[in-house]
Amino acid sequence: MNKAILLYSGGIDSTYLLYELLVETVGSGRQERNNPVDEVVCLSFNYGQPHADRELGAAKRITDKLGVEHLFEKLDFPFLRQDMAGGDPVVPNRNMIFISVAGAIAKFRGFNLIFIGCTQSDYGVFPDCRPSFLRTADETLMGAVGVNLISPLVGMKKSDIVGVGRKKHGIDWGETWSCYAGGDEPCGECLACRERDACMD
């Protein structure tokens, strides 16, 4: 039995991946997949990001709507807190920290898979979204706790995800949150906003 933790931000990539995993768990085509998933739990982090309330709020509303178990963990590391909207959007080693915590939770709960929604659109900016990093992280995780890290979106661009998600799953992208700023409305200027605007028709 494959039981998975999905690193979930409530943004475009992880929301698309959540819908894909739910197709695997309940859809008629699940037996045709290489790694069918029998159970999925979402895991979100509050690490002091300025947009935590909006990001985690969106994530909770989506998982509540879909009836998916959702875990929230708080990471009290000062070095993770930075202005991702007005400064450098790269939080050093953020994904490795998330993956490590998810690995411990997966081991404790008897889960054997962790999914992460890194995409081709992330390569240029985020070192911990690149295939070489993800392969190494998978090997490390398997060696440490016997859990596989799976990143099925690494060959997809965000624009493709938006189109496929809307057509295949009917995803309402307005329910997701991408902005790195902490305002009530998207700032329209940060990297996440610019990427989001560029792929929305």
MARDO-403584 format. One record per residue: residue number from 0; residue in one letter; chain; x, y, z of N, C-alpha, C in turn. Coordinates in steps of 0.05 Angstrom, whole numbers, plus 32768, in hexadecimal, padded with zeros to 4 digits. Atoms other than C-alpha are relative to their C-alpha. Layout:
% MARDO-403584
{NUM, "a", "A", {X, Y, Z}, {X, Y, Z}, {X, Y, Z}},
...
% end
This chain:
% MARDO-403584
{0, "m", "A", {8011, 7FE8, 8000}, {8000, 8000, 8000}, {8011, 8019, 8000}},
{1, "n", "A", {7FF1, 7FE7, 8002}, {801B, 8044, 7FEC}, {7FF1, 8017, 800E}},
{2, "k", "A", {800C, 7FEA, 7FF1}, {800D, 807C, 801E}, {8012, 8018, 7FFE}},
{3, "a", "A", {7FEF, 7FEA, 8008}, {8025, 80C1, 800C}, {7FFA, 8019, 8011}},
{4, "i", "A", {8001, 7FE5, 7FF6}, {8033, 8104, 802C}, {8006, 8013, 7FE9}},
{5, "l", "A", {7FFC, 7FEC, 8014}, {802B, 813F, 7FFD}, {8009, 801A, 800D}},
{6, "l", "A", {7FF8, 7FE6, 7FF6}, {8053, 817E, 800D}, {7FEE, 8014, 7FF2}},
{7, "y", "A", {8016, 7FF1, 800B}, {801A, 81AF, 8004}, {8001, 801D, 8008}},
{8, "s", "A", {7FFF, 7FE3, 7FFA}, {801D, 81FB, 7FFF}, {7FE5, 800E, 7FFA}},
{9, "g", "A", {8018, 7FF2, 8009}, {7FD8, 820A, 7FE2}, {8004, 8010, 7FE7}},
{10, "g", "A", {7FFA, 7FF2, 8019}, {7FF9, 8225, 7FA3}, {7FF9, 7FEF, 7FE8}},
{11, "i", "A", {8008, 800D, 8019}, {7FF2, 8210, 7F5B}, {800B, 7FE4, 7FFD}},
{12, "d", "A", {7FF3, 801A, 8005}, {8024, 81D7, 7F57}, {7FF7, 7FEA, 8013}},
{13, "s", "A", {8008, 8015, 7FED}, {8013, 81B2, 7F97}, {7FE2, 7FFA, 7FFF}},
{14, "t", "A", {801C, 8005, 8002}, {7FC9, 81BB, 7F8C}, {7FFA, 7FEE, 7FE8}},
{15, "y", "A", {8002, 8012, 8017}, {7FCE, 819C, 7F47}, {8008, 7FE4, 8007}},
{16, "l", "A", {7FF6, 801A, 7FF8}, {7FF6, 8163, 7F64}, {7FED, 7FF2, 8013}},
{17, "l", "A", {8014, 800B, 7FEE}, {7FC2, 8159, 7F9B}, {7FE9, 7FF4, 7FF0}},
{18, "y", "A", {8016, 800A, 8011}, {7F8B, 8151, 7F67}, {8009, 7FE7, 7FF1}},
{19, "e", "A", {7FF6, 8018, 800E}, {7FB7, 8120, 7F40}, {8001, 7FE8, 8013}},
{20, "l", "A", {7FFE, 8016, 7FED}, {7FC3, 80F6, 7F7F}, {7FE4, 7FF6, 8008}},
{21, "l", "A", {801B, 8008, 7FF9}, {7F79, 80F6, 7F8F}, {7FF4, 7FEF, 7FE9}},
{22, "v", "A", {8008, 8011, 8017}, {7F6C, 80DA, 7F49}, {800B, 7FE4, 8004}},
{23, "e", "A", {7FF4, 801A, 7FFB}, {7F9C, 80A2, 7F5B}, {7FF3, 7FF1, 8016}},
{24, "t", "A", {800B, 800F, 7FE9}, {7F7B, 8092, 7F9D}, {7FE3, 7FF8, 7FFB}},
{25, "v", "A", {801C, 8007, 8004}, {7F33, 8092, 7F84}, {7FF8, 7FFD, 7FE3}},
{26, "g", "A", {8007, 8001, 801C}, {7F35, 8095, 7F38}, {8001, 7FE5, 7FF4}},
{27, "s", "A", {8001, 801B, 800D}, {7F27, 805C, 7F09}, {801A, 7FF8, 7FF3}},
{28, "g", "A", {7FE7, 8006, 800E}, {7F6C, 8062, 7EE9}, {8017, 7FFA, 8012}},
{29, "r", "A", {7FEA, 8002, 7FED}, {7F94, 8059, 7F29}, {8011, 7FE7, 7FFC}},
{30, "q", "A", {7FF0, 8019, 8003}, {7FA9, 8011, 7F19}, {8013, 8002, 7FE9}},
{31, "e", "A", {7FEE, 7FFD, 8017}, {7FCA, 8029, 7ED9}, {8019, 8010, 8007}},
{32, "r", "A", {7FE9, 7FEF, 7FF9}, {7FFB, 8056, 7EFF}, {8017, 7FEE, 800A}},
{33, "n", "A", {7FE9, 800E, 7FF6}, {8041, 8040, 7F10}, {8001, 7FFF, 801E}},
{34, "n", "A", {8000, 7FFE, 7FE3}, {803A, 8057, 7F58}, {7FE5, 8009, 800A}},
{35, "p", "A", {801B, 7FF8, 7FF6}, {7FF0, 8056, 7F6B}, {8002, 8007, 801E}},
{36, "v", "A", {7FFF, 7FF7, 7FE4}, {7FE4, 807B, 7FAC}, {7FE5, 7FF9, 800D}},
{37, "d", "A", {8018, 8009, 7FF2}, {7FB3, 805D, 7FDE}, {7FF5, 8015, 8013}},
{38, "e", "A", {8007, 7FEC, 7FEC}, {7FB3, 8097, 800F}, {8012, 8018, 7FFD}},
{39, "v", "A", {7FEF, 7FE8, 8001}, {7FCB, 80DF, 800D}, {7FF8, 8013, 8017}},
{40, "v", "A", {8002, 7FEC, 7FEB}, {7FD5, 8111, 8046}, {8010, 8018, 7FF8}},
{41, "c", "A", {7FF2, 7FE8, 8006}, {7FE8, 8159, 803B}, {8010, 800B, 8018}},
{42, "l", "A", {7FF0, 7FF5, 7FEA}, {801F, 817A, 8064}, {8009, 801D, 7FF8}},
{43, "s", "A", {7FF9, 7FE4, 8004}, {8028, 81C6, 8068}, {8010, 800B, 8017}},
{44, "f", "A", {7FEE, 7FF5, 7FEC}, {805B, 81F0, 808D}, {7FFB, 801E, 8004}},
{45, "n", "A", {7FFE, 7FE4, 7FF9}, {8058, 8232, 80B1}, {801D, 8005, 800A}},
{46, "y", "A", {7FE4, 7FFC, 7FF9}, {80A1, 8248, 80B1}, {8006, 801E, 8004}},
{47, "g", "A", {7FFD, 7FE3, 7FFC}, {8095, 8292, 80BE}, {7FFF, 8010, 7FE6}},
{48, "q", "A", {8002, 7FF2, 8019}, {8088, 82A3, 8075}, {7FEB, 8017, 8002}},
{49, "p", "A", {8012, 7FE9, 7FFE}, {8066, 82E8, 806D}, {7FE4, 7FF9, 7FF7}},
{50, "h", "A", {801A, 8007, 800C}, {802E, 82C8, 8045}, {7FF3, 7FE7, 800D}},
{51, "a", "A", {8009, 8019, 7FF4}, {8020, 828F, 8076}, {7FE2, 7FFF, 8003}},
{52, "d", "A", {801D, 8000, 7FFC}, {7FD9, 82A3, 8086}, {7FF1, 7FFA, 7FE6}},
{53, "r", "A", {800E, 8003, 801A}, {7FC4, 82A8, 803D}, {8006, 7FE4, 7FF4}},
{54, "e", "A", {7FF8, 801A, 800C}, {7FEB, 826B, 8026}, {7FF3, 7FE9, 800E}},
{55, "l", "A", {800A, 8017, 7FF1}, {7FD7, 823C, 805E}, {7FE1, 8001, 8001}},
{56, "g", "A", {801D, 7FFE, 8001}, {7F90, 8257, 805D}, {7FF5, 7FF3, 7FE6}},
{57, "a", "A", {8008, 800C, 801A}, {7F8A, 8245, 8013}, {8003, 7FE2, 8001}},
{58, "a", "A", {7FFA, 801D, 7FFE}, {7FA9, 8201, 8020}, {7FEA, 7FF2, 8010}},
{59, "k", "A", {8014, 800D, 7FF0}, {7F77, 81F1, 8057}, {7FE5, 8000, 7FF3}},
{60, "r", "A", {801A, 7FFF, 800D}, {7F3B, 8207, 8030}, {7FFE, 7FEB, 7FEA}},
{61, "i", "A", {8000, 8013, 8016}, {7F4E, 81DB, 7FF5}, {7FFF, 7FE3, 800B}},
{62, "t", "A", {8000, 801B, 7FF6}, {7F5D, 819D, 801F}, {7FE5, 7FFA, 800F}},
{63, "d", "A", {801A, 8003, 7FF4}, {7F1D, 81A8, 8047}, {7FEB, 7FF9, 7FEB}},
{64, "k", "A", {8014, 8004, 8016}, {7EF5, 81AB, 8006}, {8003, 7FE4, 7FF5}},
{65, "l", "A", {7FFB, 801A, 800D}, {7F16, 816C, 7FEC}, {7FFF, 7FE9, 8015}},
{66, "g", "A", {8001, 8014, 7FEB}, {7F11, 8147, 802F}, {801A, 7FF1, 8004}},
{67, "v", "A", {7FE5, 800C, 7FFD}, {7F5C, 813A, 8035}, {800B, 8007, 801B}},
{68, "e", "A", {7FF3, 7FFB, 7FE6}, {7F80, 8133, 8077}, {8017, 8014, 7FFB}},
{69, "h", "A", {7FED, 7FEA, 8004}, {7FAD, 8170, 8080}, {8010, 8005, 801A}},
{70, "l", "A", {7FEF, 7FFB, 7FE9}, {7FE8, 8176, 80B0}, {800E, 801B, 7FFE}},
{71, "f", "A", {7FF1, 7FE7, 8000}, {8007, 81B9, 80C4}, {8016, 7FFE, 8014}},
{72, "e", "A", {7FE9, 7FFF, 7FEE}, {804C, 81C0, 80E2}, {800C, 801C, 8000}},
{73, "k", "A", {7FF3, 7FE6, 7FFD}, {806D, 81FF, 80FD}, {801E, 7FFB, 8004}},
{74, "l", "A", {7FE3, 8002, 7FFF}, {80B8, 8207, 80F2}, {800A, 801B, 800B}},
{75, "d", "A", {7FF7, 7FE7, 7FF3}, {80D7, 823A, 8121}, {801E, 8004, 7FFC}},
{76, "f", "A", {7FE5, 7FFB, 8008}, {8117, 8247, 80FB}, {8003, 801C, 7FF5}},
{77, "p", "A", {7FFE, 7FE4, 800A}, {8129, 8291, 80F5}, {800B, 8003, 7FE4}},
{78, "f", "A", {7FF3, 7FFD, 801A}, {8154, 8285, 80B8}, {7FED, 7FFA, 7FE9}},
{79, "l", "A", {8013, 8006, 8015}, {8116, 826E, 8091}, {7FEF, 8019, 7FFA}},
{80, "r", "A", {8011, 7FE8, 8003}, {80F4, 82B2, 809A}, {800E, 8015, 7FF0}},
{81, "q", "A", {7FF5, 7FEB, 8010}, {8101, 82E4, 8064}, {7FEB, 800C, 7FEE}},
{82, "d", "A", {8013, 7FF3, 8012}, {80DF, 8314, 8035}, {8003, 7FF4, 7FE4}},
{83, "m", "A", {7FFE, 800E, 801A}, {80D3, 82E6, 7FFA}, {7FF4, 8011, 7FE9}},
{84, "a", "A", {800C, 7FF0, 8014}, {80AA, 831B, 7FD6}, {8012, 8017, 7FF7}},
{85, "g", "A", {7FF0, 7FE9, 8007}, {80D8, 8357, 7FDA}, {801D, 7FFB, 7FFE}},
{86, "g", "A", {7FE4, 8007, 8001}, {811A, 8333, 7FDF}, {8004, 7FE6, 7FF0}},
{87, "d", "A", {7FF9, 8019, 800E}, {8138, 82F0, 7FCA}, {7FEA, 7FEB, 8006}},
{88, "p", "A", {8015, 8013, 7FFB}, {8100, 82BD, 7FC1}, {800A, 7FE4, 8009}},
{89, "v", "A", {7FF5, 801A, 7FF9}, {812F, 8283, 7FCF}, {8005, 7FFF, 801F}},
{90, "v", "A", {7FFB, 8005, 7FE3}, {812B, 826B, 8018}, {8014, 7FE9, 8001}},
{91, "p", "A", {7FEC, 8015, 8003}, {816C, 8243, 801F}, {7FF8, 7FE6, 800D}},
{92, "n", "A", {8004, 801C, 7FF7}, {8162, 81F8, 8025}, {7FE4, 7FFB, 800A}},
{93, "r", "A", {801C, 8003, 7FF5}, {8117, 8200, 8032}, {7FF5, 7FE5, 7FF9}},
{94, "n", "A", {800C, 8019, 8008}, {8102, 81C3, 800A}, {800D, 7FE8, 800F}},
{95, "m", "A", {7FF2, 8016, 7FF1}, {8137, 8197, 802C}, {7FF5, 7FFE, 801C}},
{96, "i", "A", {800B, 8000, 7FE5}, {811C, 81AC, 8070}, {7FE4, 7FF4, 8000}},
{97, "f", "A", {801C, 800A, 8002}, {80D4, 819E, 805B}, {8001, 7FE2, 7FFB}},
{98, "i", "A", {7FFE, 801C, 8007}, {80E8, 815B, 803D}, {8009, 7FEF, 8018}},
{99, "s", "A", {7FF6, 800E, 7FE8}, {810E, 8147, 807C}, {7FEA, 7FFC, 8015}},
{100, "v", "A", {8016, 8001, 7FED}, {80D3, 8157, 80A9}, {7FEB, 7FED, 7FF6}},
{101, "a", "A", {8014, 8012, 800C}, {80A3, 8134, 807A}, {8009, 7FE3, 8002}},
{102, "g", "A", {7FF5, 801B, 7FFE}, {80D1, 80F7, 807A}, {7FFC, 7FF4, 801C}},
{103, "a", "A", {8004, 8009, 7FE5}, {80CE, 80F2, 80C6}, {7FE3, 7FFA, 8006}},
{104, "i", "A", {801D, 8004, 7FFC}, {8082, 80F9, 80C6}, {7FF7, 7FE7, 7FF1}},
{105, "a", "A", {8007, 8017, 8010}, {807C, 80C5, 808F}, {8009, 7FE6, 800E}},
{106, "k", "A", {7FF6, 8017, 7FF2}, {80A7, 8094, 80B5}, {7FEF, 7FFA, 8019}},
{107, "f", "A", {8010, 8003, 7FE8}, {807F, 809F, 80F5}, {7FE4, 7FF5, 7FFA}},
{108, "r", "A", {801C, 8008, 8007}, {803C, 8095, 80D1}, {7FFF, 7FE7, 7FEE}},
{109, "g", "A", {8000, 8017, 8011}, {8052, 805B, 80A6}, {7FFA, 8006, 7FE3}},
{110, "f", "A", {8003, 7FF8, 801C}, {804F, 8081, 8064}, {801A, 7FFA, 7FF1}},
{111, "n", "A", {7FE8, 8007, 800F}, {807F, 806E, 802C}, {8007, 8013, 7FE9}},
{112, "l", "A", {7FFB, 7FEE, 8016}, {807A, 80A8, 7FFB}, {7FFC, 801D, 8009}},
{113, "i", "A", {8003, 7FE4, 7FFD}, {8084, 80F3, 7FFC}, {7FFF, 800C, 7FE4}},
{114, "f", "A", {8002, 7FF3, 801A}, {806D, 811D, 7FC1}, {8006, 801E, 8003}},
{115, "i", "A", {7FF9, 7FE4, 8000}, {8088, 8162, 7FB1}, {7FFA, 800B, 7FE4}},
{116, "g", "A", {8009, 7FF5, 8019}, {806E, 8191, 7F7A}, {8014, 8012, 7FF2}},
{117, "c", "A", {7FEC, 7FF0, 800E}, {80AF, 81AC, 7F5D}, {7FFB, 7FFD, 7FE2}},
{118, "t", "A", {8005, 8000, 801D}, {80A7, 81BF, 7F13}, {8018, 800A, 7FF1}},
{119, "q", "A", {7FEB, 7FF6, 8011}, {80D2, 81D0, 7ED8}, {8003, 801E, 8002}},
{120, "s", "A", {8000, 7FE3, 7FFE}, {80C0, 8219, 7EE2}, {8011, 800A, 8018}},
{121, "d", "A", {7FF1, 7FF8, 7FE8}, {80E5, 8218, 7F25}, {801E, 7FFE, 7FFE}},
{122, "y", "A", {7FE4, 8007, 8002}, {8129, 8201, 7F0C}, {8013, 8018, 8003}},
{123, "g", "A", {7FEE, 7FEA, 8002}, {8148, 8244, 7EFE}, {8005, 800F, 8019}},
{124, "v", "A", {7FFE, 7FF0, 7FE8}, {813B, 8264, 7F41}, {8006, 7FF0, 8019}},
{125, "f", "A", {7FFE, 800F, 7FE7}, {8136, 822D, 7F75}, {8011, 7FE7, 7FFE}},
{126, "p", "A", {7FEE, 8017, 8002}, {8171, 81FD, 7F7D}, {7FF4, 7FE7, 800B}},
{127, "d", "A", {800B, 8017, 7FF3}, {8148, 81CF, 7FA9}, {7FE6, 7FF7, 7FF2}},
{128, "c", "A", {8016, 800A, 8011}, {8115, 81C4, 7F71}, {800B, 7FF1, 7FE8}},
{129, "r", "A", {7FF4, 800B, 8018}, {8146, 81A9, 7F3E}, {8002, 7FE1, 8001}},
{130, "p", "A", {7FFF, 801E, 8000}, {8147, 815F, 7F28}, {8017, 7FF4, 800F}},
{131, "s", "A", {7FE8, 800B, 7FF2}, {818E, 8154, 7F43}, {7FFC, 8001, 801E}},
{132, "f", "A", {8006, 7FFE, 7FE3}, {8179, 816C, 7F88}, {7FEC, 7FEC, 8008}},
{133, "l", "A", {8016, 8012, 7FF9}, {8139, 8143, 7F88}, {8009, 7FE3, 7FFF}},
{134, "r", "A", {7FF5, 801B, 8000}, {815E, 8104, 7F74}, {8010, 7FFA, 8019}},
{135, "t", "A", {7FF0, 8004, 7FE8}, {8190, 810D, 7FAC}, {7FEF, 7FFF, 8019}},
{136, "a", "A", {8012, 7FFF, 7FE9}, {8159, 811E, 7FDE}, {7FF1, 7FE5, 8002}},
{137, "d", "A", {800E, 8019, 8000}, {8134, 80DF, 7FCA}, {8012, 7FEA, 800B}},
{138, "e", "A", {7FED, 8014, 7FF7}, {8172, 80B4, 7FD5}, {8005, 8003, 801E}},
{139, "t", "A", {7FFB, 7FFB, 7FE4}, {817F, 80D5, 8018}, {7FE8, 7FF8, 8011}},
{140, "l", "A", {8018, 8007, 7FF1}, {8137, 80CC, 802F}, {7FFC, 7FE2, 8001}},
{141, "m", "A", {8002, 801E, 8000}, {8136, 8083, 801A}, {8014, 7FF4, 8013}},
{142, "g", "A", {7FEB, 800B, 7FEE}, {8177, 8077, 803F}, {7FFA, 8005, 801D}},
{143, "a", "A", {8005, 7FF9, 7FE4}, {8160, 809A, 807E}, {7FE7, 7FF4, 800C}},
{144, "v", "A", {801A, 8009, 7FF5}, {8117, 8085, 8086}, {7FF1, 7FED, 7FEE}},
{145, "g", "A", {800D, 8013, 8011}, {8106, 8057, 804C}, {7FE7, 800C, 7FF2}},
{146, "v", "A", {8016, 7FF2, 800D}, {80D8, 808A, 802B}, {800A, 800C, 7FE6}},
{147, "n", "A", {7FF9, 7FF4, 801A}, {80D8, 809F, 7FE2}, {7FF6, 801C, 7FFC}},
{148, "l", "A", {8008, 7FE5, 8007}, {80D6, 80E7, 7FCB}, {7FF9, 7FFF, 7FE2}},
{149, "i", "A", {8009, 8001, 801B}, {80AD, 80EE, 7F8B}, {7FF9, 801C, 7FF7}},
{150, "s", "A", {8004, 7FE5, 800A}, {80AC, 812D, 7F60}, {7FF6, 7FFE, 7FE3}},
{151, "p", "A", {800A, 8006, 801B}, {807F, 811E, 7F24}, {7FFC, 8017, 7FEE}},
{152, "l", "A", {8005, 7FE9, 8011}, {8079, 8165, 7F0B}, {8019, 800D, 7FF5}},
{153, "v", "A", {7FE7, 7FF3, 8007}, {80C2, 8173, 7EFD}, {8003, 8005, 7FE2}},
{154, "g", "A", {7FFF, 7FFB, 801D}, {80B7, 816F, 7EB2}, {7FEA, 8013, 7FF6}},
{155, "m", "A", {8016, 7FEF, 8008}, {807B, 819E, 7EB2}, {8005, 801D, 8006}},
{156, "k", "A", {7FFF, 7FE4, 7FFB}, {8078, 81E9, 7EAC}, {7FE6, 8008, 800E}},
{157, "k", "A", {8018, 7FF7, 7FF1}, {8048, 8210, 7ED8}, {7FE9, 8007, 7FEE}},
{158, "s", "A", {8015, 7FFA, 8013}, {8021, 8227, 7E9B}, {7FF1, 7FE7, 7FF7}},
{159, "d", "A", {800C, 8019, 8007}, {8015, 81DF, 7E88}, {7FEF, 7FF5, 8016}},
{160, "i", "A", {800F, 800A, 7FE9}, {7FFF, 81CD, 7ECE}, {7FE5, 800F, 8002}},
{161, "v", "A", {8019, 7FF0, 7FFE}, {7FCC, 8206, 7ECE}, {7FEC, 7FF6, 7FEB}},
{162, "g", "A", {8013, 8009, 8016}, {7FAE, 81EF, 7E8B}, {7FF6, 7FE4, 8005}},
{163, "v", "A", {8008, 801C, 7FFB}, {7FAD, 81A5, 7E9B}, {7FEE, 7FFE, 8018}},
{164, "g", "A", {8010, 8001, 7FE8}, {7F93, 81B0, 7EE1}, {7FE4, 800A, 7FFC}},
{165, "r", "A", {801B, 7FF5, 8005}, {7F59, 81DA, 7EC8}, {7FF0, 7FED, 7FEF}},
{166, "k", "A", {800F, 8011, 8013}, {7F47, 81AA, 7E8F}, {7FFB, 7FE5, 800C}},
{167, "k", "A", {8002, 801C, 7FF6}, {7F53, 8167, 7EB2}, {7FF0, 7FFE, 801A}},
{168, "h", "A", {800C, 8002, 7FE5}, {7F3D, 8176, 7EF9}, {7FEC, 8016, 8007}},
{169, "g", "A", {8012, 7FE9, 7FFA}, {7F15, 81B7, 7EF4}, {8008, 8010, 8018}},
{170, "i", "A", {7FF6, 7FF1, 7FE9}, {7F42, 81D8, 7F27}, {7FFA, 801E, 7FFE}},
{171, "d", "A", {8004, 7FE4, 7FFE}, {7F2D, 821D, 7F3C}, {8019, 800D, 800B}},
{172, "w", "A", {7FE7, 7FF5, 7FF8}, {7F70, 8240, 7F3E}, {7FFD, 8018, 8013}},
{173, "g", "A", {8005, 7FE9, 7FEE}, {7F51, 827B, 7F63}, {8000, 7FF8, 801D}},
{174, "e", "A", {8000, 800A, 7FE4}, {7F4F, 824F, 7FA1}, {801D, 7FFD, 800A}},
{175, "t", "A", {7FE4, 8003, 7FF8}, {7F9B, 8249, 7FA2}, {800D, 801B, 8006}},
{176, "w", "A", {7FF1, 7FE8, 7FF9}, {7FCE, 827B, 7FBC}, {801D, 7FFD, 7FF8}},
{177, "s", "A", {7FE4, 8001, 8009}, {8012, 828C, 7F9E}, {8011, 8017, 800B}},
{178, "c", "A", {7FF1, 7FE8, 7FF9}, {8026, 82D2, 7FB6}, {8012, 7FFD, 8019}},
{179, "y", "A", {7FEE, 8001, 7FEA}, {8063, 82D8, 7FE3}, {7FFC, 8016, 8014}},
{180, "a", "A", {8006, 7FEA, 7FEE}, {804B, 8319, 8002}, {7FEA, 7FF8, 8014}},
{181, "g", "A", {8014, 8008, 7FEB}, {801F, 8318, 8040}, {7FE7, 8010, 7FFF}},
{182, "g", "A", {8018, 7FEF, 8002}, {7FE7, 8345, 8027}, {7FE7, 7FF0, 7FFC}},
{183, "d", "A", {801A, 800D, 8004}, {7F9D, 8336, 8020}, {7FFC, 7FF9, 7FE3}},
{184, "e", "A", {8001, 8005, 801D}, {7FA5, 8338, 7FD4}, {801C, 7FFB, 7FF5}},
{185, "p", "A", {7FE6, 8004, 800D}, {7FDD, 831F, 7FA7}, {800E, 801A, 7FF9}},
{186, "c", "A", {7FF2, 7FE7, 8005}, {8013, 8354, 7F9F}, {8004, 8005, 7FE3}},
{187, "g", "A", {7FFD, 7FFD, 801C}, {801A, 8347, 7F55}, {801D, 8005, 7FF7}},
{188, "e", "A", {7FE5, 7FF9, 8007}, {8065, 8355, 7F58}, {8015, 7FEB, 8007}},
{189, "c", "A", {7FEC, 8014, 7FF8}, {8089, 831C, 7F7B}, {8003, 7FEA, 7FEA}},
{190, "l", "A", {7FFB, 8015, 8013}, {80A5, 82E1, 7F54}, {7FE8, 7FED, 7FFC}},
{191, "a", "A", {8016, 8012, 8002}, {806B, 82B4, 7F65}, {7FE8, 800C, 7FF2}},
{192, "c", "A", {8015, 7FF3, 800D}, {8038, 82E7, 7F4F}, {8005, 8003, 7FE2}},
{193, "r", "A", {7FF9, 7FFD, 801D}, {805C, 82F4, 7F0D}, {7FFD, 7FE6, 7FF1}},
{194, "e", "A", {8003, 801A, 800D}, {8060, 82AA, 7EFE}, {7FE3, 7FF8, 7FFD}},
{195, "r", "A", {801D, 8007, 8000}, {8017, 82A0, 7F10}, {7FF2, 800F, 7FEA}},
{196, "d", "A", {800D, 7FF0, 8014}, {8000, 82DA, 7EE5}, {8007, 7FF7, 7FE3}},
{197, "a", "A", {7FF7, 8008, 801A}, {8029, 82C1, 7EAA}, {7FF3, 7FE7, 7FF5}},
{198, "c", "A", {800B, 801A, 8009}, {8008, 827D, 7EA8}, {7FE1, 7FFF, 8002}},
{199, "m", "A", {801D, 7FFF, 7FFF}, {7FBF, 8292, 7EB5}, {7FF5, 800D, 7FE7}},
{200, "d", "A", {800C, 7FF5, 8019}, {7F96, 829C, 7E76}, {7FEA, 8013, 8007}},
% end
